[in-house]
Amino acid sequence: MIIEREMKMQTAAQRPNISGARRWTARVLGGIAVLFMLFDGIGKLAGPQPVVEATRELGFAEHHLAIMGILSLLATLLYIVPRTAFLGALLLTGYLGGAVAAQVRIDMPLFTNALFPVYVAIFVWGALWLRDERVRMLLTGGK
C-alpha cells in the first residue's frame, strides 16, 4: 500500500503539468501518426491488391508484406504505450527511414511521396517532444 502510494507520487512528479493546448496538440499530432501507421500496418497484413501492387512497384516481393506489417504495428504499439513511447518513436523512425529509401530508389516525387514518411516522423517526434519533458531535455541538450 505504501509502495503503491510512493510509486503514484513519483509518477505524478515525473509528469510535469503541461498546458491544455500543448497536450491537445501532442494528442492530435501523435494521433495522426498512429492512425497512419495502423492503416499502413493493417493494410500490409490484409494485403489488398492496391497495396500489393504498390509494394511491388517499390521493389518488394509480396511475401515481404507480412513482415513489414508486423514491424510497423509493433513499433506503433510501442509508441502508443507511454512507458515505451521513446523506443517506439526510435523504431518508427527506422521504419520510416526505410520507406524514404524505397521511395527515393524508384525516383518518386520528392515532396509528395519520398518525404511523406519524414512528415510522419516529424509528427511522431513532435508529439513526443510536446508531452515529455525528458525528450525535450534530450533534444535541446538539457536546456
C-alpha positions as CSV (number, residue, x, y, z in Angstrom):
1,M,0.0,0.0,0.0
2,I,2.8,2.4,1.0
3,I,4.9,1.4,-2.0
4,E,1.9,1.9,-4.4
5,R,1.3,5.4,-3.0
6,E,5.0,6.3,-3.4
7,M,5.0,5.0,-6.9
8,K,2.0,7.1,-7.7
9,M,3.7,10.2,-6.2
10,Q,6.8,9.5,-8.2
11,T,4.8,9.1,-11.4
12,A,3.0,12.3,-10.8
13,A,6.2,14.1,-10.1
14,Q,7.7,12.8,-13.3
15,R,4.8,14.1,-15.3
16,P,5.1,17.9,-15.4
17,N,2.0,19.9,-15.8
18,I,1.6,20.9,-19.4
19,S,-0.9,23.3,-20.8
20,G,-4.1,22.1,-22.3
21,A,-3.1,23.4,-25.7
22,R,0.2,21.6,-25.6
23,R,-1.5,18.4,-24.5
24,W,-4.1,18.5,-27.3
25,T,-1.6,19.4,-29.9
26,A,0.5,16.4,-28.9
27,R,-2.6,14.2,-29.0
28,V,-3.6,15.4,-32.4
29,L,0.0,15.0,-33.9
30,G,0.5,11.6,-32.3
31,G,-3.0,10.5,-33.2
32,I,-2.5,11.3,-36.9
33,A,0.8,9.5,-36.9
34,V,-0.7,6.5,-35.1
35,L,-3.7,6.3,-37.4
36,F,-1.5,6.4,-40.5
37,M,0.8,3.7,-39.1
38,L,-2.1,1.5,-38.1
39,F,-3.6,1.9,-41.6
40,D,-0.3,1.1,-43.1
41,G,0.4,-2.0,-41.0
42,I,-3.1,-3.4,-41.2
43,G,-3.1,-2.7,-44.9
44,K,0.1,-4.7,-45.3
45,L,-1.2,-7.6,-43.3
46,A,-4.6,-7.6,-45.1
47,G,-2.9,-7.4,-48.5
48,P,-5.5,-5.8,-50.7
49,Q,-4.5,-5.6,-54.4
50,P,-3.6,-1.9,-54.5
51,V,-1.2,-2.4,-51.5
52,V,0.4,-5.4,-53.1
53,E,0.9,-3.6,-56.4
54,A,2.3,-0.5,-54.7
55,T,4.7,-2.7,-52.7
56,R,5.8,-4.5,-55.8
57,E,6.5,-1.1,-57.5
58,L,8.8,-0.3,-54.6
59,G,10.8,-3.4,-55.4
60,F,9.5,-5.7,-52.6
61,A,8.1,-9.2,-53.1
62,E,4.5,-10.0,-51.8
63,H,5.9,-12.2,-49.0
64,H,7.6,-9.1,-47.5
65,L,4.2,-7.5,-46.8
66,A,3.5,-9.6,-43.6
67,I,7.0,-8.8,-42.1
68,M,6.6,-5.1,-42.9
69,G,3.1,-5.0,-41.5
70,I,4.2,-6.7,-38.2
71,L,7.2,-4.5,-37.8
72,S,5.1,-1.4,-38.5
73,L,2.4,-2.4,-36.0
74,L,4.9,-3.5,-33.3
75,A,6.7,-0.1,-33.4
76,T,3.3,1.7,-33.4
77,L,2.1,-0.2,-30.4
78,L,5.3,0.5,-28.5
79,Y,4.8,4.2,-29.4
80,I,1.3,4.2,-28.1
81,V,2.3,2.9,-24.6
82,P,3.6,5.9,-22.7
83,R,6.3,3.9,-20.9
84,T,7.8,2.6,-24.2
85,A,6.9,5.6,-26.4
86,F,10.6,6.6,-26.9
87,L,11.6,3.2,-28.1
88,G,8.5,3.1,-30.3
89,A,9.5,6.5,-31.8
90,L,13.0,5.2,-32.5
91,L,11.7,2.1,-34.2
92,L,9.2,4.1,-36.2
93,T,12.0,6.4,-37.3
94,G,14.0,3.5,-38.6
95,Y,10.9,2.0,-40.4
96,L,10.0,5.4,-41.9
97,G,13.7,5.9,-43.0
98,G,13.4,2.7,-44.9
99,A,10.3,3.9,-46.6
100,V,12.1,7.1,-47.7
101,A,14.9,5.0,-49.1
102,A,12.4,2.8,-51.0
103,Q,10.7,5.9,-52.5
104,V,13.9,7.6,-53.5
105,R,15.2,4.4,-55.1
106,I,12.5,4.4,-57.7
107,D,12.6,8.2,-58.2
108,M,9.3,9.1,-56.7
109,P,8.5,12.8,-56.5
110,L,10.4,14.3,-53.6
111,F,7.9,16.5,-51.6
112,T,4.8,14.4,-52.1
113,N,6.0,10.8,-52.0
114,A,9.6,10.4,-50.9
115,L,9.4,12.8,-48.0
116,F,6.0,11.8,-46.7
117,P,7.5,9.3,-44.2
118,V,9.6,12.2,-42.9
119,Y,6.4,14.2,-42.3
120,V,5.0,11.3,-40.3
121,A,8.2,11.0,-38.3
122,I,8.0,14.8,-37.5
123,F,4.5,14.2,-36.1
124,V,5.8,11.2,-34.1
125,W,8.7,13.2,-32.5
126,G,6.8,16.4,-32.3
127,A,4.0,14.8,-30.2
128,L,6.6,13.1,-28.0
129,W,8.5,16.4,-27.6
130,L,5.4,18.3,-26.6
131,R,4.3,15.8,-24.0
132,D,7.6,14.5,-22.5
133,E,10.0,16.8,-20.6
134,R,12.7,14.2,-20.8
135,V,12.6,14.2,-24.6
136,R,12.7,18.0,-24.7
137,M,15.8,17.9,-22.4
138,L,17.4,15.2,-24.6
139,L,16.8,17.0,-27.9
140,T,17.7,20.5,-26.6
141,G,20.9,19.4,-24.8
142,G,19.5,19.8,-21.3
143,K,18.4,23.4,-21.7
